[in-house]
Amino acid sequence: MMRILQHTLVALAATIMAIASASAAETTHNNIKTIKVADFIGTVKIETAARGSVRLNTETGANPDYPVRIDAANGVLTIRSDVNPDKTRWWDDVDWRRHEENAFVEFLKDYPTLTLTIPAGAALSFDSAVVNLSADNTNGALSVRRGHVDGFIGDIASGDIGIDGSGDLRTGVIAGALKISIHGSGDFDAVTADSLDASIHGSGDIKIGDIRGEASMGIQGSGDISLGEINGPLIATIQGSGDIDTGKVLGGGAVSIHGSGDISLASINGETSARIHGSGDIDIRGGRAENLKVQIFGSGGFEFDGLATNPDVQANRSGDIRISRHEGTVRARGDGDIRISGVEYGDDD
């Protein structure tokens, strides 16, 4: 009986070890410059080391049959599954009604958790990945394409980020250029960026601190963009009812609205132009607008509480233009309401 019990215990221990081995596995990969997560559903946790190899711990979720494929070649570590998540209609399995704001995290409990330790400066790429991301300061490039990425990553070298649907992503300081596009209702936040190329198609929001160089942005829909100071030229366009709000703009700019959106700038310095088609409003609260040019077609309004040089303005129909002070020559046209330096201007003054 004792011998049978011993054999039973040994077999049970072997079974437990096999289960543990199947549920968690660790691998090490040398000379890796880029980590790519593609066609994958799961949780991704990233820690950064000063240097060294990439360590990957893979822990299975409640569904142990979900495959994880790992390949390392030519400096790229690729982690993927077998099917693009979008082809599985994964979002139908997220129980928002039951779990509310925790629904996505609860959904991911069925899928693997990847815990990575990577060298500082390594690039990260997410392509058709449905993940909850948590990462410290990687100081490498970040790329997000398709899929659904929720979460936070610390300081990065640059960002090329596309958010589809309702994904929400936050980053720390972005040392280089940021290109961000949102299609849907997702949100993006960053501490600062060197330069910005942003677009929203839908109702998403973008919020970033200071931009150290130029900034270009466009909204199609009802999304909002909020920025700190811009230490370069600004190009801003709204088609729809979205809003753009920034701090000081130090490199001049060109802003336009087609619809009922609003653009608000703390101040602007440099060559400036503004154009409104519709009922939108542009409000600039100070600065020096060189060779200011304003055109309004519709019932929109433009107000500048700074100094404009050689203002060339046109307000048709019920448009409204207000400029606090000016230097140089004024050219005013249209049948709208125009007031410059306290003086009202009629058609072709």
ZADO-1210 file (C-alpha; in nm, 4 decimals, padded with zeros to 6 digits):
<atoms>
<atom x="00.0000" y="00.0000" z="00.0000" code="MET" pos="1"/>
<atom x="00.2829" y="00.2390" z="00.0901" code="MET" pos="2"/>
<atom x="00.4553" y="00.1733" z="-00.2459" code="ARG" pos="3"/>
<atom x="00.1297" y="00.2398" z="-00.4348" code="ILE" pos="4"/>
<atom x="00.0854" y="00.5665" z="-00.2392" code="LEU" pos="5"/>
<atom x="00.4411" y="00.6725" z="-00.3216" code="GLN" pos="6"/>
<atom x="00.3861" y="00.6048" z="-00.6936" code="HIS" pos="7"/>
<atom x="00.0605" y="00.7991" z="-00.6788" code="THR" pos="8"/>
<atom x="00.2269" y="01.0993" z="-00.5145" code="LEU" pos="9"/>
<atom x="00.5110" y="01.0946" z="-00.7682" code="VAL" pos="10"/>
<atom x="00.2642" y="01.0839" z="-01.0554" code="ALA" pos="11"/>
<atom x="00.0615" y="01.3659" z="-00.9014" code="LEU" pos="12"/>
<atom x="00.3725" y="01.5800" z="-00.8555" code="ALA" pos="13"/>
<atom x="00.4727" y="01.5192" z="-01.2172" code="ALA" pos="14"/>
<atom x="00.1248" y="01.6215" z="-01.3305" code="THR" pos="15"/>
<atom x="00.1373" y="01.9419" z="-01.1257" code="ILE" pos="16"/>
<atom x="00.4810" y="02.0257" z="-01.2680" code="MET" pos="17"/>
<atom x="00.3555" y="01.9636" z="-01.6207" code="ALA" pos="18"/>
<atom x="00.0577" y="02.1920" z="-01.5632" code="ILE" pos="19"/>
<atom x="00.2822" y="02.4623" z="-01.4184" code="ALA" pos="20"/>
<atom x="00.5209" y="02.4250" z="-01.7110" code="SER" pos="21"/>
<atom x="00.2326" y="02.4573" z="-01.9556" code="ALA" pos="22"/>
<atom x="00.0866" y="02.7638" z="-01.7802" code="SER" pos="23"/>
<atom x="00.4085" y="02.9650" z="-01.7522" code="ALA" pos="24"/>
<atom x="00.7250" y="02.9576" z="-01.9598" code="ALA" pos="25"/>
<atom x="01.0311" y="03.1851" z="-01.9702" code="GLU" pos="26"/>
<atom x="01.2632" y="03.2374" z="-02.2639" code="THR" pos="27"/>
<atom x="01.5706" y="03.4570" z="-02.3197" code="THR" pos="28"/>
<atom x="01.6600" y="03.6259" z="-02.6492" code="HIS" pos="29"/>
<atom x="01.9864" y="03.8016" z="-02.7340" code="ASN" pos="30"/>
<atom x="02.0658" y="04.0891" z="-02.9724" code="ASN" pos="31"/>
<atom x="01.7044" y="04.2067" z="-02.9937" code="ILE" pos="32"/>
<atom x="01.6384" y="04.5620" z="-03.1161" code="LYS" pos="33"/>
<atom x="01.2628" y="04.5409" z="-03.1775" code="THR" pos="34"/>
<atom x="00.9798" y="04.3577" z="-03.0023" code="ILE" pos="35"/>
<atom x="00.6731" y="04.3027" z="-03.2207" code="LYS" pos="36"/>
<atom x="00.3364" y="04.1827" z="-03.0914" code="VAL" pos="37"/>
<atom x="00.1021" y="04.0953" z="-03.3779" code="ALA" pos="38"/>
<atom x="-00.2302" y="03.9144" z="-03.4281" code="ASP" pos="39"/>
<atom x="-00.2489" y="03.8652" z="-03.0540" code="PHE" pos="40"/>
<atom x="-00.4942" y="03.9020" z="-02.7655" code="ILE" pos="41"/>
<atom x="-00.3646" y="03.9350" z="-02.4111" code="GLY" pos="42"/>
<atom x="-00.1986" y="04.1426" z="-02.1415" code="THR" pos="43"/>
<atom x="00.1499" y="04.2887" z="-02.1940" code="VAL" pos="44"/>
<atom x="00.3719" y="04.4078" z="-01.9082" code="LYS" pos="45"/>
<atom x="00.7110" y="04.5607" z="-01.9852" code="ILE" pos="46"/>
<atom x="01.0032" y="04.6507" z="-01.7615" code="GLU" pos="47"/>
<atom x="01.3233" y="04.8137" z="-01.8874" code="THR" pos="48"/>
<atom x="01.6814" y="04.7254" z="-01.7993" code="ALA" pos="49"/>
<atom x="01.9870" y="04.9350" z="-01.8835" code="ALA" pos="50"/>
<atom x="02.1174" y="04.6708" z="-02.1243" code="ARG" pos="51"/>
<atom x="02.1205" y="04.3014" z="-02.1931" code="GLY" pos="52"/>
<atom x="01.8971" y="04.0380" z="-02.3452" code="SER" pos="53"/>
<atom x="01.5192" y="04.0249" z="-02.3650" code="VAL" pos="54"/>
<atom x="01.3508" y="03.8011" z="-02.1111" code="ARG" pos="55"/>
<atom x="00.9967" y="03.6853" z="-02.1886" code="LEU" pos="56"/>
<atom x="00.7662" y="03.5154" z="-01.9433" code="ASN" pos="57"/>
<atom x="00.4476" y="03.3779" z="-02.0980" code="THR" pos="58"/>
<atom x="00.1630" y="03.2853" z="-01.8665" code="GLU" pos="59"/>
<atom x="-00.1475" y="03.1237" z="-02.0090" code="THR" pos="60"/>
<atom x="-00.4926" y="03.2564" z="-01.9295" code="GLY" pos="61"/>
<atom x="-00.8161" y="03.0782" z="-01.8461" code="ALA" pos="62"/>
<atom x="-00.8191" y="02.9446" z="-02.2023" code="ASN" pos="63"/>
<atom x="-00.5051" y="02.7267" z="-02.2114" code="PRO" pos="64"/>
<atom x="-00.5542" y="02.6410" z="-02.5783" code="ASP" pos="65"/>
<atom x="-00.4846" y="02.9948" z="-02.7045" code="TYR" pos="66"/>
<atom x="-00.1607" y="02.9603" z="-02.9059" code="PRO" pos="67"/>
<atom x="00.1436" y="03.1838" z="-02.8605" code="VAL" pos="68"/>
<atom x="00.4117" y="03.1731" z="-03.1311" code="ARG" pos="69"/>
<atom x="00.7568" y="03.3159" z="-03.0572" code="ILE" pos="70"/>
<atom x="01.0204" y="03.3840" z="-03.3208" code="ASP" pos="71"/>
<atom x="01.3503" y="03.5722" z="-03.3033" code="ALA" pos="72"/>
<atom x="01.5323" y="03.6658" z="-03.6230" code="ALA" pos="73"/>
<atom x="01.7393" y="03.9573" z="-03.7512" code="ASN" pos="74"/>
<atom x="01.7131" y="04.1509" z="-03.4252" code="GLY" pos="75"/>
<atom x="01.3317" y="04.1252" z="-03.4092" code="VAL" pos="76"/>
<atom x="01.1446" y="03.9244" z="-03.1463" code="LEU" pos="77"/>
<atom x="00.7959" y="03.8497" z="-03.2784" code="THR" pos="78"/>
<atom x="00.5162" y="03.7274" z="-03.0527" code="ILE" pos="79"/>
<atom x="00.1941" y="03.6330" z="-03.2257" code="ARG" pos="80"/>
<atom x="-00.1021" y="03.4025" z="-03.2311" code="SER" pos="81"/>
<atom x="-00.2599" y="03.2364" z="-03.5339" code="ASP" pos="82"/>
<atom x="-00.5500" y="03.4666" z="-03.6273" code="VAL" pos="83"/>
<atom x="-00.6000" y="03.8420" z="-03.6643" code="ASN" pos="84"/>
<atom x="-00.8280" y="03.9257" z="-03.3689" code="PRO" pos="85"/>
<atom x="-01.0502" y="04.1496" z="-03.5799" code="ASP" pos="86"/>
<atom x="-01.1530" y="03.8419" z="-03.7826" code="LYS" pos="87"/>
<atom x="-01.2849" y="03.6794" z="-03.4632" code="THR" pos="88"/>
<atom x="-01.5136" y="03.9704" z="-03.3615" code="ARG" pos="89"/>
<atom x="-01.3512" y="03.9655" z="-03.0188" code="TRP" pos="90"/>
<atom x="-01.5463" y="04.2711" z="-02.9036" code="TRP" pos="91"/>
<atom x="-01.8666" y="04.0637" z="-02.8954" code="ASP" pos="92"/>
<atom x="-01.7171" y="03.8742" z="-02.5972" code="ASP" pos="93"/>
<atom x="-01.6501" y="04.1866" z="-02.3881" code="VAL" pos="94"/>
<atom x="-01.9266" y="04.2115" z="-02.1274" code="ASP" pos="95"/>
<atom x="-01.9500" y="04.5881" z="-02.0828" code="TRP" pos="96"/>
<atom x="-02.2919" y="04.5666" z="-01.9182" code="ARG" pos="97"/>
<atom x="-02.1707" y="04.3335" z="-01.6430" code="ARG" pos="98"/>
<atom x="-01.8192" y="04.4657" z="-01.5778" code="HIS" pos="99"/>
<atom x="-01.8524" y="04.8293" z="-01.6979" code="GLU" pos="100"/>
<atom x="-01.5118" y="05.0056" z="-01.6964" code="GLU" pos="101"/>
<atom x="-01.3330" y="04.6795" z="-01.6029" code="ASN" pos="102"/>
<atom x="-01.4881" y="04.4831" z="-01.8880" code="ALA" pos="103"/>
<atom x="-01.1786" y="04.4809" z="-02.1111" code="PHE" pos="104"/>
<atom x="-00.9489" y="04.3639" z="-01.8299" code="VAL" pos="105"/>
<atom x="-01.1964" y="04.0907" z="-01.7356" code="GLU" pos="106"/>
<atom x="-01.2177" y="03.9788" z="-02.0978" code="PHE" pos="107"/>
<atom x="-00.8385" y="03.9461" z="-02.1187" code="LEU" pos="108"/>
<atom x="-00.8259" y="03.7006" z="-01.8276" code="LYS" pos="109"/>
<atom x="-00.9000" y="03.4253" z="-02.0799" code="ASP" pos="110"/>
<atom x="-00.5822" y="03.5123" z="-02.2714" code="TYR" pos="111"/>
<atom x="-00.2055" y="03.5023" z="-02.2047" code="PRO" pos="112"/>
<atom x="-00.0045" y="03.7528" z="-02.0063" code="THR" pos="113"/>
<atom x="00.3351" y="03.8475" z="-02.1513" code="LEU" pos="114"/>
<atom x="00.5899" y="03.9892" z="-01.9063" code="THR" pos="115"/>
<atom x="00.8937" y="04.1305" z="-02.0823" code="LEU" pos="116"/>
<atom x="01.2212" y="04.2732" z="-01.9587" code="THR" pos="117"/>
<atom x="01.3805" y="04.4672" z="-02.2442" code="ILE" pos="118"/>
<atom x="01.6932" y="04.6810" z="-02.2878" code="PRO" pos="119"/>
<atom x="01.6423" y="05.0570" z="-02.2840" code="ALA" pos="120"/>
<atom x="01.5965" y="05.1948" z="-02.6337" code="GLY" pos="121"/>
<atom x="01.4404" y="04.8817" z="-02.7810" code="ALA" pos="122"/>
<atom x="01.1522" y="04.9546" z="-03.0194" code="ALA" pos="123"/>
<atom x="00.7992" y="04.8264" z="-02.9588" code="LEU" pos="124"/>
<atom x="00.5494" y="04.7450" z="-03.2321" code="SER" pos="125"/>
<atom x="00.1853" y="04.6414" z="-03.1907" code="PHE" pos="126"/>
<atom x="00.0107" y="04.5331" z="-03.5104" code="ASP" pos="127"/>
<atom x="-00.3450" y="04.3988" z="-03.4973" code="SER" pos="128"/>
<atom x="-00.2954" y="04.3384" z="-03.1255" code="ALA" pos="129"/>
<atom x="-00.5753" y="04.3517" z="-02.8686" code="VAL" pos="130"/>
<atom x="-00.3882" y="04.4180" z="-02.5456" code="VAL" pos="131"/>
<atom x="-00.3816" y="04.5926" z="-02.2125" code="ASN" pos="132"/>
<atom x="-00.0354" y="04.7495" z="-02.1938" code="LEU" pos="133"/>
<atom x="00.1671" y="04.8631" z="-01.8945" code="SER" pos="134"/>
<atom x="00.5274" y="04.9716" z="-01.9507" code="ALA" pos="135"/>
<atom x="00.7840" y="05.1924" z="-01.7830" code="ASP" pos="136"/>
<atom x="01.0248" y="05.4320" z="-01.9587" code="ASN" pos="137"/>
<atom x="01.1410" y="05.2313" z="-02.2606" code="THR" pos="138"/>
<atom x="01.3014" y="05.5307" z="-02.4415" code="ASN" pos="139"/>
<atom x="01.2514" y="05.3481" z="-02.7708" code="GLY" pos="140"/>
<atom x="01.0209" y="05.3970" z="-03.0680" code="ALA" pos="141"/>
<atom x="00.6558" y="05.2943" z="-03.0308" code="LEU" pos="142"/>
<atom x="00.4355" y="05.1844" z="-03.3211" code="SER" pos="143"/>
<atom x="00.0676" y="05.0918" z="-03.2920" code="VAL" pos="144"/>
<atom x="-00.1330" y="04.9794" z="-03.5930" code="ARG" pos="145"/>
<atom x="-00.4880" y="04.8450" z="-03.5970" code="ARG" pos="146"/>
<atom x="-00.6173" y="04.6342" z="-03.3114" code="GLY" pos="147"/>
<atom x="-00.7048" y="04.7782" z="-02.9700" code="HIS" pos="148"/>
<atom x="-00.4354" y="04.8947" z="-02.7276" code="VAL" pos="149"/>
<atom x="-00.5349" y="05.0203" z="-02.3833" code="ASP" pos="150"/>
<atom x="-00.2937" y="05.1280" z="-02.1138" code="GLY" pos="151"/>
<atom x="00.0153" y="05.3307" z="-02.0322" code="PHE" pos="152"/>
<atom x="00.3780" y="05.3489" z="-02.1421" code="ILE" pos="153"/>
<atom x="00.6372" y="05.5852" z="-01.9952" code="GLY" pos="154"/>
<atom x="00.8894" y="05.7953" z="-02.1876" code="ASP" pos="155"/>
<atom x="00.9510" y="05.6920" z="-02.5494" code="ILE" pos="156"/>
<atom x="01.1795" y="05.8071" z="-02.8314" code="ALA" pos="157"/>
<atom x="00.9037" y="05.8585" z="-03.0906" code="SER" pos="158"/>
<atom x="00.5486" y="05.7520" z="-03.1627" code="GLY" pos="159"/>
<atom x="00.3650" y="05.6346" z="-03.4755" code="ASP" pos="160"/>
<atom x="00.0295" y="05.5479" z="-03.3273" code="ILE" pos="161"/>
<atom x="-00.3064" y="05.4562" z="-03.4730" code="GLY" pos="162"/>
<atom x="-00.6030" y="05.4048" z="-03.2412" code="ILE" pos="163"/>
<atom x="-00.9061" y="05.2299" z="-03.3867" code="ASP" pos="164"/>
<atom x="-01.2340" y="05.2109" z="-03.1983" code="GLY" pos="165"/>
<atom x="-01.2383" y="05.2963" z="-02.8286" code="SER" pos="166"/>
<atom x="-00.8790" y="05.2262" z="-02.7233" code="GLY" pos="167"/>
<atom x="-00.7254" y="05.4621" z="-02.4659" code="ASP" pos="168"/>
<atom x="-00.3480" y="05.5072" z="-02.4520" code="LEU" pos="169"/>
<atom x="-00.1245" y="05.7302" z="-02.2384" code="ARG" pos="170"/>
<atom x="00.2476" y="05.7966" z="-02.2723" code="THR" pos="171"/>
<atom x="00.5115" y="05.9943" z="-02.0893" code="GLY" pos="172"/>
<atom x="00.7573" y="06.2298" z="-02.2592" code="VAL" pos="173"/>
<atom x="00.8037" y="06.1717" z="-02.6329" code="ILE" pos="174"/>
<atom x="01.1577" y="06.2806" z="-02.7180" code="ALA" pos="175"/>
<atom x="01.1042" y="06.2894" z="-03.0959" code="GLY" pos="176"/>
<atom x="00.8207" y="06.3149" z="-03.3438" code="ALA" pos="177"/>
<atom x="00.4670" y="06.1991" z="-03.2677" code="LEU" pos="178"/>
<atom x="00.2221" y="06.0897" z="-03.5352" code="LYS" pos="179"/>
<atom x="-00.1160" y="06.0014" z="-03.3895" code="ILE" pos="180"/>
<atom x="-00.4428" y="05.9145" z="-03.5633" code="SER" pos="181"/>
<atom x="-00.7714" y="05.8166" z="-03.4014" code="ILE" pos="182"/>
<atom x="-01.0557" y="05.6508" z="-03.5907" code="HIS" pos="183"/>
<atom x="-01.3449" y="05.6238" z="-03.3482" code="GLY" pos="184"/>
<atom x="-01.3926" y="05.7267" z="-02.9870" code="SER" pos="185"/>
<atom x="-01.0478" y="05.6458" z="-02.8460" code="GLY" pos="186"/>
<atom x="-00.8367" y="05.8826" z="-02.6379" code="ASP" pos="187"/>
<atom x="-00.4648" y="05.9606" z="-02.6362" code="PHE" pos="188"/>
<atom x="-00.2629" y="06.1503" z="-02.3726" code="ASP" pos="189"/>
<atom x="00.1073" y="06.2397" z="-02.3632" code="ALA" pos="190"/>
<atom x="00.3229" y="06.4606" z="-02.1403" code="VAL" pos="191"/>
<atom x="00.5113" y="06.6386" z="-02.4221" code="THR" pos="192"/>
<atom x="00.6356" y="06.5741" z="-02.7774" code="ALA" pos="193"/>
<atom x="00.9032" y="06.7211" z="-03.0033" code="ASP" pos="194"/>
<atom x="00.6654" y="06.7647" z="-03.2989" code="SER" pos="195"/>
<atom x="00.3075" y="06.6628" z="-03.3713" code="LEU" pos="196"/>
<atom x="00.1081" y="06.5278" z="-03.6655" code="ASP" pos="197"/>
<atom x="-00.2403" y="06.4473" z="-03.5329" code="ALA" pos="198"/>
<atom x="-00.5736" y="06.3519" z="-03.6857" code="SER" pos="199"/>
<atom x="-00.9109" y="06.2493" z="-03.5462" code="ILE" pos="200"/>
<atom x="-01.1886" y="06.0842" z="-03.7459" code="HIS" pos="201"/>
<atom x="-01.4795" y="06.0582" z="-03.5057" code="GLY" pos="202"/>
<atom x="-01.5266" y="06.1576" z="-03.1430" code="SER" pos="203"/>
<atom x="-01.1854" y="06.0758" z="-02.9959" code="GLY" pos="204"/>
<atom x="-00.9781" y="06.3124" z="-02.7847" code="ASP" pos="205"/>
<atom x="-00.6074" y="06.4013" z="-02.7862" code="ILE" pos="206"/>
<atom x="-00.4419" y="06.5783" z="-02.4932" code="LYS" pos="207"/>
<atom x="-00.0698" y="06.6644" z="-02.4921" code="ILE" pos="208"/>
<atom x="00.1438" y="06.9131" z="-02.3032" code="GLY" pos="209"/>
<atom x="00.3964" y="07.1386" z="-02.4760" code="ASP" pos="210"/>
<atom x="00.5092" y="07.0715" z="-02.8336" code="ILE" pos="211"/>
<atom x="00.8730" y="07.1680" z="-02.8765" code="ARG" pos="212"/>
<atom x="00.8482" y="07.2209" z="-03.2540" code="GLY" pos="213"/>
<atom x="00.5828" y="07.2334" z="-03.5243" code="GLU" pos="214"/>
<atom x="00.2304" y="07.0998" z="-03.4871" code="ALA" pos="215"/>
<atom x="-00.0162" y="06.9908" z="-03.7555" code="SER" pos="216"/>
<atom x="-00.3624" y="06.8610" z="-03.6704" code="MET" pos="217"/>
<atom x="-00.6990" y="06.7900" z="-03.8249" code="GLY" pos="218"/>
<atom x="-01.0388" y="06.6849" z="-03.6927" code="ILE" pos="219"/>
<atom x="-01.3177" y="06.5285" z="-03.8957" code="GLN" pos="220"/>
<atom x="-01.6101" y="06.4887" z="-03.6606" code="GLY" pos="221"/>
<atom x="-01.6666" y="06.5883" z="-03.2991" code="SER" pos="222"/>
<atom x="-01.3284" y="06.5075" z="-03.1458" code="GLY" pos="223"/>
<atom x="-01.1220" y="06.7441" z="-02.9333" code="ASP" pos="224"/>
<atom x="-00.7502" y="06.8304" z="-02.9284" code="ILE" pos="225"/>
<atom x="-00.5918" y="07.0086" z="-02.6308" code="SER" pos="226"/>
<atom x="-00.2250" y="07.1150" z="-02.6294" code="LEU" pos="227"/>
<atom x="00.0142" y="07.3229" z="-02.4226" code="GLY" pos="228"/>
<atom x="00.2549" y="07.5702" z="-02.5836" code="GLU" pos="229"/>
<atom x="00.3641" y="07.5155" z="-02.9442" code="ILE" pos="230"/>
<atom x="00.7188" y="07.6339" z="-03.0086" code="ASN" pos="231"/>
<atom x="00.6836" y="07.6278" z="-03.3874" code="GLY" pos="232"/>
<atom x="00.4257" y="07.6844" z="-03.6619" code="PRO" pos="233"/>
<atom x="00.0706" y="07.5556" z="-03.6277" code="LEU" pos="234"/>
<atom x="-00.1579" y="07.4094" z="-03.8940" code="ILE" pos="235"/>
<atom x="-00.5052" y="07.3281" z="-03.7614" code="ALA" pos="236"/>
<atom x="-00.8169" y="07.2204" z="-03.9511" code="THR" pos="237"/>
<atom x="-01.1634" y="07.1224" z="-03.8294" code="ILE" pos="238"/>
<atom x="-01.4328" y="06.9665" z="-04.0446" code="GLN" pos="239"/>
<atom x="-01.7328" y="06.9232" z="-03.8205" code="GLY" pos="240"/>
<atom x="-01.8020" y="07.0194" z="-03.4598" code="SER" pos="241"/>
<atom x="-01.4677" y="06.9397" z="-03.2962" code="GLY" pos="242"/>
<atom x="-01.2647" y="07.1741" z="-03.0786" code="ASP" pos="243"/>
<atom x="-00.8939" y="07.2656" z="-03.0702" code="ILE" pos="244"/>
<atom x="-00.7443" y="07.4446" z="-02.7685" code="ASP" pos="245"/>
<atom x="-00.3743" y="07.5333" z="-02.7334" code="THR" pos="246"/>
<atom x="-00.1390" y="07.7463" z="-02.5300" code="GLY" pos="247"/>
<atom x="00.0957" y="08.0000" z="-02.6881" code="LYS" pos="248"/>
<atom x="00.1891" y="07.9449" z="-03.0541" code="VAL" pos="249"/>
<atom x="00.5346" y="08.0853" z="-03.1231" code="LEU" pos="250"/>
<atom x="00.5718" y="08.0172" z="-03.4961" code="GLY" pos="251"/>
<atom x="00.2631" y="08.1658" z="-03.6551" code="GLY" pos="252"/>
<atom x="-00.0009" y="07.9480" z="-03.8100" code="GLY" pos="253"/>
<atom x="-00.2855" y="07.8694" z="-04.0464" code="ALA" pos="254"/>
<atom x="-00.6184" y="07.7653" z="-03.8937" code="VAL" pos="255"/>
<atom x="-00.9453" y="07.6780" z="-04.0643" code="SER" pos="256"/>
<atom x="-01.2935" y="07.5538" z="-03.9771" code="ILE" pos="257"/>
<atom x="-01.5539" y="07.3944" z="-04.2022" code="HIS" pos="258"/>
<atom x="-01.8581" y="07.3557" z="-03.9811" code="GLY" pos="259"/>
<atom x="-01.9392" y="07.4488" z="-03.6225" code="SER" pos="260"/>
<atom x="-01.6092" y="07.3705" z="-03.4502" code="GLY" pos="261"/>
<atom x="-01.4083" y="07.6066" z="-03.2326" code="ASP" pos="262"/>
<atom x="-01.0373" y="07.6921" z="-03.2239" code="ILE" pos="263"/>
<atom x="-00.8925" y="07.8703" z="-02.9211" code="SER" pos="264"/>
<atom x="-00.5275" y="07.9803" z="-02.8890" code="LEU" pos="265"/>
<atom x="-00.3716" y="08.1533" z="-02.5882" code="ALA" pos="266"/>
<atom x="-00.1666" y="08.3689" z="-02.8270" code="SER" pos="267"/>
<atom x="00.0121" y="08.3596" z="-03.1609" code="ILE" pos="268"/>
<atom x="00.3296" y="08.5205" z="-03.2928" code="ASN" pos="269"/>
<atom x="00.4235" y="08.5176" z="-03.6615" code="GLY" pos="270"/>
<atom x="00.2501" y="08.4978" z="-03.9998" code="GLU" pos="271"/>
<atom x="-00.1143" y="08.4126" z="-03.9377" code="THR" pos="272"/>
<atom x="-00.4164" y="08.3187" z="-04.1474" code="SER" pos="273"/>
<atom x="-00.7670" y="08.2070" z="-04.0516" code="ALA" pos="274"/>
<atom x="-01.0573" y="08.0786" z="-04.2588" code="ARG" pos="275"/>
<atom x="-01.4117" y="07.9830" z="-04.1552" code="ILE" pos="276"/>
<atom x="-01.6861" y="07.8192" z="-04.3620" code="HIS" pos="277"/>
<atom x="-01.9929" y="07.7850" z="-04.1418" code="GLY" pos="278"/>
<atom x="-02.0700" y="07.8800" z="-03.7835" code="SER" pos="279"/>
<atom x="-01.7375" y="07.8007" z="-03.6179" code="GLY" pos="280"/>
<atom x="-01.5421" y="08.0409" z="-03.3991" code="ASP" pos="281"/>
<atom x="-01.1705" y="08.1218" z="-03.3760" code="ILE" pos="282"/>
<atom x="-01.0503" y="08.2981" z="-03.0616" code="ASP" pos="283"/>
<atom x="-00.6867" y="08.4114" z="-03.0191" code="ILE" pos="284"/>
<atom x="-00.6310" y="08.5848" z="-02.6870" code="ARG" pos="285"/>
<atom x="-00.3067" y="08.7702" z="-02.7573" code="GLY" pos="286"/>
<atom x="00.0216" y="08.7949" z="-02.9457" code="GLY" pos="287"/>
<atom x="00.1412" y="08.9579" z="-03.2661" code="ARG" pos="288"/>
<atom x="-00.0101" y="08.8253" z="-03.5898" code="ALA" pos="289"/>
<atom x="00.2079" y="08.9289" z="-03.8813" code="GLU" pos="290"/>
<atom x="00.0256" y="09.0061" z="-04.2090" code="ASN" pos="291"/>
<atom x="-00.2961" y="08.8691" z="-04.0651" code="LEU" pos="292"/>
<atom x="-00.5440" y="08.7328" z="-04.3181" code="LYS" pos="293"/>
<atom x="-00.8985" y="08.6337" z="-04.2196" code="VAL" pos="294"/>
<atom x="-01.1839" y="08.5018" z="-04.4357" code="GLN" pos="295"/>
<atom x="-01.5320" y="08.4116" z="-04.3102" code="ILE" pos="296"/>
<atom x="-01.8053" y="08.2604" z="-04.5248" code="PHE" pos="297"/>
<atom x="-02.1082" y="08.2065" z="-04.3042" code="GLY" pos="298"/>
<atom x="-02.2017" y="08.3015" z="-03.9503" code="SER" pos="299"/>
<atom x="-01.8689" y="08.2243" z="-03.7857" code="GLY" pos="300"/>
<atom x="-01.6669" y="08.4589" z="-03.5696" code="GLY" pos="301"/>
<atom x="-01.2996" y="08.5556" z="-03.5427" code="PHE" pos="302"/>
<atom x="-01.1640" y="08.7445" z="-03.2423" code="GLU" pos="303"/>
<atom x="-00.8013" y="08.8477" z="-03.1870" code="PHE" pos="304"/>
<atom x="-00.7082" y="09.0285" z="-02.8672" code="ASP" pos="305"/>
<atom x="-00.3563" y="09.1118" z="-02.9814" code="GLY" pos="306"/>
<atom x="-00.1774" y="09.3227" z="-03.2408" code="LEU" pos="307"/>
<atom x="-00.2184" y="09.2454" z="-03.6140" code="ALA" pos="308"/>
<atom x="00.0036" y="09.3890" z="-03.8849" code="THR" pos="309"/>
<atom x="-00.1499" y="09.4751" z="-04.2232" code="ASN" pos="310"/>
<atom x="-00.4777" y="09.2959" z="-04.1555" code="PRO" pos="311"/>
<atom x="-00.6533" y="09.1705" z="-04.4703" code="ASP" pos="312"/>
<atom x="-01.0006" y="09.0552" z="-04.3705" code="VAL" pos="313"/>
<atom x="-01.3221" y="08.9440" z="-04.5367" code="GLN" pos="314"/>
<atom x="-01.6545" y="08.8627" z="-04.3677" code="ALA" pos="315"/>
<atom x="-01.9480" y="08.7622" z="-04.5828" code="ASN" pos="316"/>
<atom x="-02.3100" y="08.7217" z="-04.4768" code="ARG" pos="317"/>
<atom x="-02.3321" y="08.7297" z="-04.0957" code="SER" pos="318"/>
<atom x="-01.9650" y="08.6717" z="-04.0165" code="GLY" pos="319"/>
<atom x="-01.8053" y="08.8642" z="-03.7311" code="ASP" pos="320"/>
<atom x="-01.4399" y="08.9825" z="-03.7102" code="ILE" pos="321"/>
<atom x="-01.2888" y="09.1605" z="-03.4075" code="ARG" pos="322"/>
<atom x="-00.9212" y="09.2689" z="-03.3915" code="ILE" pos="323"/>
<atom x="-00.8089" y="09.4679" z="-03.0863" code="SER" pos="324"/>
<atom x="-00.5102" y="09.6550" z="-03.2334" code="ARG" pos="325"/>
<atom x="-00.3285" y="09.6837" z="-03.5622" code="HIS" pos="326"/>
<atom x="-00.0290" y="09.8356" z="-03.7383" code="GLU" pos="327"/>
<atom x="00.0065" y="09.9098" z="-04.1092" code="GLY" pos="328"/>
<atom x="-00.2610" y="09.8989" z="-04.3783" code="THR" pos="329"/>
<atom x="-00.6126" y="09.7639" z="-04.3289" code="VAL" pos="330"/>
<atom x="-00.8027" y="09.5930" z="-04.6079" code="ARG" pos="331"/>
<atom x="-01.1610" y="09.4987" z="-04.5178" code="ALA" pos="332"/>
<atom x="-01.4244" y="09.3426" z="-04.7446" code="ARG" pos="333"/>
<atom x="-01.7680" y="09.1868" z="-04.7215" code="GLY" pos="334"/>
<atom x="-02.1040" y="09.2594" z="-04.5657" code="ASP" pos="335"/>
<atom x="-02.0286" y="09.1063" z="-04.2274" code="GLY" pos="336"/>
<atom x="-01.9546" y="09.2827" z="-03.8998" code="ASP" pos="337"/>
<atom x="-01.5885" y="09.3964" z="-03.8929" code="ILE" pos="338"/>
<atom x="-01.4209" y="09.5987" z="-03.6175" code="ARG" pos="339"/>
<atom x="-01.0439" y="09.6709" z="-03.6097" code="ILE" pos="340"/>
<atom x="-00.8794" y="09.8889" z="-03.3418" code="SER" pos="341"/>
<atom x="-01.2252" y="10.0041" z="-03.2368" code="GLY" pos="342"/>
<atom x="-01.3208" y="10.1181" z="-03.5880" code="VAL" pos="343"/>
<atom x="-01.6066" y="09.9602" z="-03.7816" code="GLU" pos="344"/>
<atom x="-01.5420" y="09.8770" z="-04.1471" code="TYR" pos="345"/>
<atom x="-01.8001" y="09.8404" z="-04.4208" code="GLY" pos="346"/>
<atom x="-01.7775" y="09.6704" z="-04.7561" code="ASP" pos="347"/>
<atom x="-01.4510" y="09.7392" z="-04.9451" code="ASP" pos="348"/>
<atom x="-01.3053" y="09.9835" z="-04.6912" code="ASP" pos="349"/>
</atoms>
